């Protein structure tokens, strides 16, 4: 079963640590070695010239530079893993370095056939 581990944190309160890159590299290696890795991506801080928010209301498209400002946790990235069940996904989520100062949301992935 494929799950997305969406990691997030509140940058006004905390953030990545100096040594976290090594932790991420080790986590990535562990996922690959275990054969559960499907895809991973981290996000840069949103810059108005490199990010946009798109909405469609009443048939009109509105494009705003940057991302919508939300107080609290903001998405920092995601990992897609292929594991047997939610319990295994939870074990991997607990190993995401961002979980130490933020949170990790586990979501099942929709897979389309055809």
Backbone bond lengths (Angstrom), bond angles and torsions (degrees), N, CA, C in turn:
res aa  C-N    CA-C-N  psi(-1)  N-CA   C-N-CA  omega(-1)  CA-C   N-CA-C  phi
1 X - - - 1.437 - - 1.517 108.86 -
2 X 1.317 116.92 137.60 1.457 119.46 179.29 1.530 110.55 -96.19
3 X 1.336 114.33 134.38 1.455 122.34 178.24 1.523 108.98 -127.73
4 X 1.327 115.75 146.32 1.458 120.97 170.38 1.522 108.12 -100.76
5 X 1.312 115.82 133.27 1.462 122.41 173.99 1.527 105.56 -105.78
6 X 1.326 116.51 101.07 1.457 122.09 -177.57 1.524 108.56 -93.23
7 X 1.318 116.16 113.66 1.455 118.27 -177.32 1.523 109.81 -103.20
8 X 1.346 113.79 143.73 1.464 120.96 -173.68 1.522 109.78 -151.94
9 X 1.328 114.63 161.18 1.462 120.01 176.77 1.516 109.03 -159.72
10 X 1.321 116.40 167.68 1.465 122.50 178.63 1.521 108.37 -98.12
11 X 1.356 117.78 104.47 1.465 120.16 -176.60 1.525 113.94 -66.04
12 X 1.340 117.96 -15.51 1.461 119.52 177.28 1.526 111.32 -77.27
13 X 1.343 117.06 -13.67 1.464 121.12 -178.13 1.519 113.36 -111.65
14 X 1.321 117.25 -34.13 1.461 120.86 -174.02 1.523 109.31 -162.30
15 X 1.309 115.54 -177.50 1.453 118.86 178.55 1.506 111.52 -176.69
16 X 1.326 115.37 -174.54 1.459 120.06 -179.06 1.527 111.66 -58.25
17 X 1.321 115.11 150.16 1.455 121.12 179.90 1.525 110.22 -99.02
18 X 1.307 116.40 168.52 1.463 121.97 179.60 1.527 112.03 -58.02
19 X 1.306 117.43 -44.08 1.451 121.28 -175.88 1.516 115.03 -85.74
20 X 1.314 117.40 4.68 1.453 120.37 -173.27 1.533 113.92 -68.28
21 X 1.308 118.39 -28.45 1.471 120.01 179.46 1.526 110.07 -58.99
22 X 1.316 117.21 -43.96 1.465 120.60 177.47 1.526 110.78 -61.34
23 X 1.336 117.09 -38.77 1.459 120.99 178.34 1.530 110.87 -63.91
24 X 1.336 116.69 -41.46 1.464 120.82 178.68 1.523 111.17 -65.93
25 X 1.317 117.24 -41.85 1.466 119.98 178.78 1.528 110.97 -62.74
26 X 1.326 116.79 -40.19 1.460 120.77 177.73 1.530 110.90 -66.95
27 X 1.323 117.10 -41.97 1.462 121.37 178.51 1.527 110.19 -62.47
28 X 1.327 117.09 -44.96 1.461 121.83 178.22 1.533 110.57 -58.92
29 X 1.328 116.46 -46.28 1.466 121.06 179.49 1.533 110.46 -61.63
30 X 1.327 116.49 -43.32 1.465 120.46 179.73 1.532 111.36 -60.94
31 X 1.336 117.13 -42.71 1.465 120.37 178.80 1.525 110.45 -62.74
32 X 1.333 116.16 -44.92 1.470 120.49 -179.35 1.531 110.70 -65.46
33 X 1.325 116.52 -44.72 1.468 120.39 179.94 1.528 111.82 -62.31
34 X 1.327 116.64 -33.84 1.462 121.14 -179.57 1.534 111.99 -81.14
35 X 1.328 116.64 -9.72 1.461 120.66 179.72 1.513 114.56 76.15
36 X 1.339 118.52 19.71 1.463 120.96 -179.15 1.527 112.42 -101.81
37 X 1.329 117.60 -12.50 1.462 122.20 -176.22 1.528 110.94 -67.21
38 X 1.334 116.46 131.06 1.462 122.39 172.66 1.522 109.22 -117.15
39 X 1.346 116.72 -50.46 1.461 121.41 -174.40 1.519 108.57 -165.24
40 X 1.301 116.32 146.90 1.469 120.38 175.33 1.515 109.52 -147.70
41 X 1.309 115.52 148.71 1.455 121.52 177.48 1.529 108.64 -153.91
42 X 1.312 115.39 138.68 1.459 120.95 172.33 1.519 108.01 -110.21
43 X 1.315 116.94 155.68 1.457 121.07 -178.02 1.518 110.71 -107.61
44 X 1.342 116.14 139.20 1.454 121.07 169.36 1.525 107.96 -74.61
45 X 1.315 116.43 161.35 1.465 119.97 173.28 1.529 107.45 -59.66
46 X 1.328 117.95 139.40 1.467 119.69 -176.66 1.523 112.28 -67.90
47 X 1.326 115.86 126.26 1.460 122.51 174.85 1.523 107.06 -111.69
48 X 1.337 118.23 134.99 1.466 119.91 -177.59 1.532 113.97 -54.51
49 X 1.334 118.25 -31.47 1.462 119.31 -178.96 1.529 112.70 -79.64
50 X 1.342 117.86 -15.36 1.461 121.20 -176.34 1.523 114.00 -121.66
51 X 1.321 117.41 8.62 1.457 121.13 178.25 1.527 108.88 -146.11
52 X 1.315 115.14 152.21 1.464 121.12 -179.54 1.520 109.52 -146.05
53 X 1.308 114.81 156.69 1.453 121.98 171.55 1.522 107.15 -115.38
54 X 1.325 116.73 125.54 1.464 122.29 -178.11 1.521 108.74 -115.16
55 X 1.319 115.85 129.40 1.459 121.66 174.50 1.524 108.53 -132.13
56 X 1.336 114.87 151.76 1.464 120.39 174.34 1.517 106.98 -125.77
57 X 1.312 115.53 121.62 1.466 122.09 179.51 1.521 108.26 -131.65
58 X 1.311 115.17 128.27 1.463 121.61 179.95 1.523 111.81 50.90
59 X 1.335 116.75 39.42 1.452 121.64 177.03 1.519 115.28 81.22
60 X 1.331 118.08 -2.57 1.465 121.63 179.85 1.527 110.17 -102.96
61 X 1.333 115.48 133.61 1.455 121.27 178.33 1.513 109.43 -92.35
62 X 1.327 116.04 130.31 1.460 122.23 177.86 1.525 107.84 -118.85
63 X 1.328 116.85 125.32 1.455 122.08 178.73 1.521 108.06 -116.32
64 X 1.341 115.73 122.87 1.457 122.11 -179.45 1.521 108.88 -116.59
65 X 1.340 118.56 130.19 1.475 118.89 175.99 1.523 110.58 -61.24
66 X 1.315 115.96 144.82 1.460 121.07 179.37 1.512 111.14 82.54
67 X 1.317 115.00 -168.02 1.459 121.24 178.96 1.515 109.13 -116.94
68 X 1.307 115.37 159.78 1.452 120.42 179.04 1.523 109.07 -62.86
69 X 1.303 116.41 130.66 1.461 121.03 -179.17 1.521 109.57 -81.36
70 X 1.321 115.43 114.96 1.459 121.62 177.90 1.518 108.55 -115.74
71 X 1.322 117.65 131.47 1.465 117.79 173.44 1.520 109.55 -69.16
72 X 1.312 116.76 148.08 1.458 120.72 177.40 1.507 112.97 93.36
73 X 1.331 115.63 -149.98 1.457 121.42 -174.55 1.522 111.93 -64.86
74 X 1.325 115.21 139.43 1.461 122.24 175.42 1.528 108.24 -123.19
75 X 1.338 117.50 147.96 1.464 119.84 179.34 1.526 111.02 -63.38
76 X 1.320 116.38 136.20 1.462 121.52 177.62 1.523 111.17 -113.70
77 X 1.345 117.40 -16.14 1.452 121.22 178.11 1.508 111.39 158.94
78 X 1.333 114.97 -172.82 1.456 119.30 178.91 1.519 110.67 -153.98
79 X 1.311 114.89 156.23 1.464 123.65 172.64 1.518 106.29 -125.69
80 X 1.313 116.77 136.10 1.461 121.20 172.38 1.526 106.39 -106.68
81 X 1.324 114.48 127.34 1.465 120.29 -179.48 1.517 109.47 -125.03
82 X 1.308 116.07 156.74 1.459 122.26 177.14 1.521 107.27 -119.81
83 X 1.332 115.20 105.06 1.459 122.12 -176.06 1.528 109.34 -133.70
84 X 1.330 117.99 166.01 1.468 120.35 -175.05 1.528 115.36 -65.74
85 X 1.349 117.94 -33.93 1.463 118.91 -171.84 1.528 111.24 -161.88
86 X 1.338 115.39 177.59 1.474 122.30 -178.29 1.525 111.48 -63.34
87 X 1.322 117.24 -31.33 1.467 119.11 179.61 1.535 110.29 -65.28
88 X 1.316 117.07 -43.24 1.466 120.48 177.70 1.524 110.29 -65.37
89 X 1.330 116.88 -39.79 1.467 120.17 177.91 1.525 110.49 -62.12
90 X 1.321 116.42 -38.42 1.467 121.15 179.47 1.527 110.76 -65.16
91 X 1.318 116.75 -39.98 1.466 119.85 177.60 1.532 110.99 -62.04
92 X 1.328 117.60 -41.76 1.464 120.29 177.93 1.526 111.10 -69.01
93 X 1.327 117.67 -38.71 1.473 120.74 179.03 1.523 111.07 -60.29
94 X 1.312 116.64 -36.78 1.464 120.78 179.70 1.529 111.87 -66.89
95 X 1.316 117.35 -17.08 1.464 121.33 -179.91 1.532 113.13 -94.03
96 X 1.333 117.61 -7.83 1.469 120.78 177.96 1.529 108.17 -64.51
97 X 1.337 118.48 123.97 1.468 119.76 -177.30 1.528 114.53 -53.94
98 X 1.308 118.56 -34.79 1.469 121.50 -178.89 1.523 112.16 -65.22
99 X 1.323 118.09 -20.83 1.471 120.88 179.52 1.524 111.77 -61.70
100 X 1.334 117.76 -21.49 1.475 121.12 -179.32 1.521 113.04 -70.12
101 X 1.336 117.76 -22.79 1.475 119.76 -179.38 1.523 112.37 -135.35
102 X 1.320 117.04 -3.97 1.464 122.12 178.85 1.512 109.38 -132.05
103 X 1.322 116.09 -135.56 1.457 120.39 178.57 1.525 109.55 -147.58
104 X 1.319 115.09 163.15 1.455 122.19 177.09 1.517 107.49 -129.86
105 X 1.314 116.18 120.44 1.456 122.20 177.59 1.528 108.14 -96.70
106 X 1.313 116.80 132.40 1.463 121.98 179.40 1.520 107.86 -103.08
107 X 1.335 115.91 125.77 1.461 121.42 179.09 1.513 110.15 -131.25
108 X 1.332 117.07 138.44 1.460 119.55 174.74 1.522 108.20 -75.43
109 X 1.313 116.03 146.55 1.464 121.51 -179.13 1.520 109.91 -94.07
110 X 1.311 115.59 141.28 1.450 121.82 172.93 1.523 107.20 -84.43
111 X 1.302 116.26 127.35 1.463 120.37 178.88 1.523 107.93 -119.80
112 X 1.321 115.32 121.67 1.449 121.30 -179.64 1.519 110.78 -94.89
113 X 1.290 116.65 139.47 1.457 122.52 176.45 1.529 108.37 -103.54
114 X 1.311 116.66 146.97 1.454 118.92 172.30 1.423 113.80 109.36
